[in-house]
Amino acid sequence: MSFIDAAIVHFETVQKVLRLSPNLRRGGALLFLLLVGGFQSHLWPQVAKTPFYLIALIPIAFLDTLPVAIAFSVIAAFISLGADIRADFGSASLVYPYWSALARLIGFLLISTAVSIAVRENRELHLSQQALQENARELELKNHALQESLEEVHRLQATLIAKERQAAVAEAAQTATYEMERPLMSISVFSEELLRLSEPDAPVHPIAEKISERVEDIERIMKNIREARKGKEA
């Protein structure tokens, strides 16, 4: 975590703990600036002045917008000028207090502006990072969906190839059964004729019976194949 991030988290945590509204926060900062100006003009005019004003200006720069931070910098410079003049009325006619106040104003503006811009750019950077993370998550979801679509395409392709193979096998079986029906019918006719013409005790009679049995077996197999093909077509 960077220094800017740590400072933002710190001031936002304090803001949540104190539960200050923007107006109350700005009113408190203004009151603190007036208090610092009072101490400067009455009690400790020689004590370092700028750091005490920054105690109020820096939180404003972190928590408020740039125009608000600039306005408080101007107010702090005027309060500091008033405190200098009040501490020494004789210096009101001199140039030094005004140049000193102008220098403090420039310092306040530079610090408040730098802090406010840094905070704004930091927030924009975090928003950009969040947008990139969301885009990355969205891209990951799209890639996952694309991967699932490709897997579905591969599955359908495999199913289609399997069906094409089954269709090819079925067509080959149909062609084979069709080609076998005519010679099988002829063999069946010839075996029946041979059984009818041969005597039961003739040597050729058992052979004719075996041929007739094998023909019946083949016809039964072909019938099963036709029924299975009709079932698949239905």
C-alpha positions as CSV (number, residue, x, y, z in Angstrom):
1,M,0.0,0.0,0.0
2,S,1.4,3.4,-1.0
3,F,1.6,6.5,1.3
4,I,-1.3,8.1,-0.5
5,D,-3.4,4.9,0.0
6,A,-2.5,4.7,3.7
7,A,-3.3,8.4,4.2
8,I,-6.7,8.1,2.5
9,V,-7.6,5.0,4.5
10,H,-6.5,6.8,7.7
11,F,-8.6,9.9,7.1
12,E,-11.6,8.0,5.8
13,T,-11.4,5.8,8.9
14,V,-11.3,8.8,11.2
15,Q,-14.2,10.3,9.2
16,K,-16.3,7.2,9.8
17,V,-15.4,7.0,13.5
18,L,-16.3,10.7,14.1
19,R,-19.3,10.5,11.8
20,L,-18.8,14.1,10.6
21,S,-20.9,15.5,7.8
22,P,-19.1,17.6,5.1
23,N,-20.5,20.8,6.6
24,L,-19.5,19.9,10.1
25,R,-16.1,18.8,9.0
26,R,-15.5,22.1,7.1
27,G,-16.9,24.1,10.1
28,G,-14.5,22.2,12.4
29,A,-11.6,23.0,10.1
30,L,-12.5,26.7,10.0
31,L,-12.8,26.8,13.7
32,F,-9.4,25.1,14.1
33,L,-7.8,27.7,11.7
34,L,-9.3,30.5,13.7
35,L,-8.0,28.9,16.9
36,V,-4.5,28.7,15.4
37,G,-4.7,32.3,14.3
38,G,-5.8,33.3,17.8
39,F,-2.8,31.5,19.3
40,Q,-0.5,33.1,16.7
41,S,-1.7,36.6,17.5
42,H,-1.9,36.4,21.3
43,L,0.3,33.7,22.7
44,W,3.0,32.3,20.5
45,P,3.6,34.7,17.6
46,Q,7.2,33.3,17.1
47,V,6.2,29.6,17.0
48,A,6.2,27.9,13.6
49,K,3.0,29.0,12.0
50,T,2.6,27.0,8.8
51,P,2.6,23.5,10.3
52,F,-0.3,24.3,12.6
53,Y,-2.4,25.6,9.7
54,L,-1.6,22.4,7.7
55,I,-3.1,20.3,10.5
56,A,-6.5,21.5,9.2
57,L,-5.6,22.0,5.5
58,I,-4.3,18.5,4.8
59,P,-7.4,16.6,6.0
60,I,-9.5,19.0,3.9
61,A,-7.3,18.3,0.9
62,F,-7.7,14.5,1.4
63,L,-11.5,14.4,2.1
64,D,-12.8,17.4,0.0
65,T,-12.7,18.5,-3.6
66,L,-9.9,20.7,-5.0
67,P,-12.0,24.0,-5.0
68,V,-12.8,23.5,-1.3
69,A,-9.1,22.8,-0.5
70,I,-8.1,26.0,-2.4
71,A,-10.7,28.0,-0.6
72,F,-9.5,26.8,2.8
73,S,-5.9,27.6,1.8
74,V,-6.9,31.2,1.0
75,I,-8.8,31.5,4.3
76,A,-5.8,30.1,6.2
77,A,-3.5,32.7,4.5
78,F,-5.8,35.6,5.4
79,I,-6.2,34.3,9.0
80,S,-2.4,34.1,9.3
81,L,-2.0,37.6,7.9
82,G,-4.6,39.0,10.3
83,A,-2.8,37.2,13.2
84,D,0.5,38.8,12.2
85,I,-1.0,42.3,12.0
86,R,-2.9,41.8,15.3
87,A,0.2,40.7,17.0
88,D,2.1,43.8,15.8
89,F,-0.1,46.7,14.7
90,G,2.9,48.7,13.8
91,S,3.7,46.3,11.0
92,A,0.4,46.9,9.2
93,S,2.0,49.7,7.2
94,L,5.0,47.6,6.2
95,V,5.3,45.4,3.2
96,Y,6.8,42.4,5.0
97,P,3.6,40.9,6.5
98,Y,1.8,41.0,3.2
99,W,4.6,39.3,1.3
100,S,4.9,36.8,4.1
101,A,1.2,36.1,3.8
102,L,1.5,35.8,0.1
103,A,4.3,33.3,0.5
104,R,2.2,31.3,3.0
105,L,-0.7,31.4,0.6
106,I,1.4,30.0,-2.2
107,G,2.7,27.3,0.1
108,F,-0.8,26.4,1.3
109,L,-2.1,26.3,-2.3
110,L,0.8,24.2,-3.5
111,I,0.4,21.7,-0.6
112,S,-3.4,21.5,-0.8
113,T,-3.4,21.3,-4.6
114,A,-0.7,18.6,-4.7
115,V,-2.5,16.5,-2.1
116,S,-5.9,17.0,-3.7
117,I,-4.6,16.1,-7.2
118,A,-2.7,13.1,-5.8
119,V,-5.8,11.8,-4.0
120,R,-8.0,12.3,-7.2
121,E,-5.5,10.6,-9.4
122,N,-5.1,7.8,-6.9
123,R,-8.9,7.3,-6.9
124,E,-9.0,7.4,-10.7
125,L,-6.2,4.8,-10.7
126,H,-8.1,2.5,-8.4
127,L,-11.3,3.0,-10.5
128,S,-9.2,2.1,-13.6
129,Q,-7.8,-1.0,-11.9
130,Q,-11.3,-2.0,-10.8
131,A,-12.5,-1.6,-14.4
132,L,-9.6,-3.6,-15.7
133,Q,-10.3,-6.3,-13.1
134,E,-14.0,-6.4,-14.1
135,N,-13.0,-6.5,-17.8
136,A,-10.6,-9.3,-17.0
137,R,-13.4,-11.2,-15.1
138,E,-15.8,-10.6,-17.9
139,L,-13.2,-11.8,-20.4
140,E,-12.6,-14.9,-18.3
141,L,-16.3,-15.7,-18.2
142,K,-16.5,-15.2,-22.0
143,N,-13.5,-17.5,-22.5
144,H,-15.1,-20.1,-20.2
145,A,-18.3,-19.8,-22.2
146,L,-16.3,-20.2,-25.4
147,Q,-14.5,-23.2,-24.0
148,E,-17.9,-24.8,-23.1
149,S,-19.2,-24.0,-26.6
150,L,-16.1,-25.6,-28.2
151,E,-16.5,-28.7,-26.0
152,E,-20.2,-28.8,-27.0
153,V,-19.2,-28.5,-30.7
154,H,-16.7,-31.3,-30.3
155,R,-19.3,-33.5,-28.5
156,L,-21.8,-32.9,-31.3
157,Q,-19.2,-33.5,-33.9
158,A,-18.3,-36.8,-32.2
159,T,-22.0,-37.7,-32.0
160,L,-22.5,-36.9,-35.7
161,I,-19.5,-39.0,-36.7
162,A,-20.8,-41.9,-34.6
163,K,-24.2,-41.5,-36.2
164,E,-22.7,-41.4,-39.7
165,R,-20.7,-44.5,-38.9
166,Q,-23.8,-46.3,-37.6
167,A,-25.7,-45.1,-40.8
168,A,-22.9,-46.4,-42.9
169,V,-22.9,-49.8,-41.1
170,A,-26.7,-50.0,-41.4
171,E,-26.5,-49.2,-45.1
172,A,-23.8,-51.8,-45.6
173,A,-25.9,-54.3,-43.7
174,Q,-28.9,-53.5,-45.7
175,T,-27.0,-53.8,-49.0
176,A,-25.5,-57.1,-47.8
177,T,-28.9,-58.5,-46.8
178,Y,-30.4,-57.4,-50.0
179,E,-27.6,-59.0,-52.0
180,M,-27.9,-62.2,-50.0
181,E,-31.7,-62.5,-50.3
182,R,-31.7,-63.6,-53.9
183,P,-29.0,-66.4,-53.8
184,L,-30.3,-67.5,-50.4
185,M,-33.8,-67.8,-51.9
186,S,-32.4,-69.9,-54.7
187,I,-30.4,-72.1,-52.3
188,S,-33.6,-72.6,-50.2
189,V,-35.5,-73.6,-53.3
190,F,-32.8,-76.0,-54.4
191,S,-32.4,-77.6,-50.9
192,E,-36.2,-78.1,-50.7
193,E,-36.2,-79.6,-54.2
194,L,-33.3,-81.8,-53.3
195,L,-35.0,-83.1,-50.2
196,R,-38.2,-83.8,-52.1
197,L,-36.4,-85.7,-54.8
198,S,-33.9,-87.7,-52.7
199,E,-34.9,-90.8,-50.8
200,P,-34.6,-90.6,-46.9
201,D,-31.9,-93.3,-46.9
202,A,-29.9,-91.7,-49.8
203,P,-26.4,-90.4,-49.0
204,V,-27.4,-86.9,-50.2
205,H,-30.4,-86.6,-48.0
206,P,-28.5,-85.6,-44.8
207,I,-26.5,-83.1,-46.7
208,A,-29.7,-81.5,-48.1
209,E,-31.2,-81.3,-44.6
210,K,-28.0,-79.6,-43.3
211,I,-28.2,-77.1,-46.1
212,S,-31.9,-76.4,-45.4
213,E,-31.1,-75.9,-41.7
214,R,-28.3,-73.5,-42.5
215,V,-30.5,-71.6,-44.8
216,E,-33.1,-71.2,-42.1
217,D,-30.4,-70.0,-39.7
218,I,-29.3,-67.4,-42.2
219,E,-32.9,-66.3,-42.9
220,R,-33.5,-65.9,-39.2
221,I,-30.3,-63.7,-38.8
222,M,-31.4,-61.6,-41.8
223,K,-34.8,-61.2,-40.3
224,N,-33.3,-60.0,-37.0
225,I,-31.1,-57.5,-38.9
226,R,-34.1,-56.1,-40.8
227,E,-36.1,-55.8,-37.5
228,A,-33.2,-54.0,-35.8
229,R,-32.9,-51.6,-38.7
230,K,-36.6,-50.8,-38.7
231,G,-36.4,-50.2,-34.9
232,K,-33.6,-47.6,-35.3
233,E,-35.4,-45.9,-38.2
234,A,-38.5,-45.6,-36.0
